[in-house]
């Protein structure tokens, strides 16, 4: 599996990155095979991101941008992980994304 951002879920992240002249690389929704709700581990994920002090200090880096957001906005951006299979020739078809809860 490889981490990807589906187009339909990119608005908040794209808006954040556009403030520093960057853009999010997305894939068509059909290419995403799994969406995982990581809210039970959200505190750990955010702590890991914030542990990279040199990146958090950089105003144009994603960790730096996330660190400066209000908590609800930051959490909304990172609360779901999206993945595609590495065998790019396989497509799940046009079905809508479903978030998996663990």
Secondary structure, DSSP 8 states (H G I E B T S, - for coil): -EE--BGGG-HHHHHHHHTTT-----B-GGG--EEEE-GGGHHHHHHHHHT-HHHHH-TTSHHHHHHTS-HHHHHHHHSEEEEE-S-TT----S----EEE-
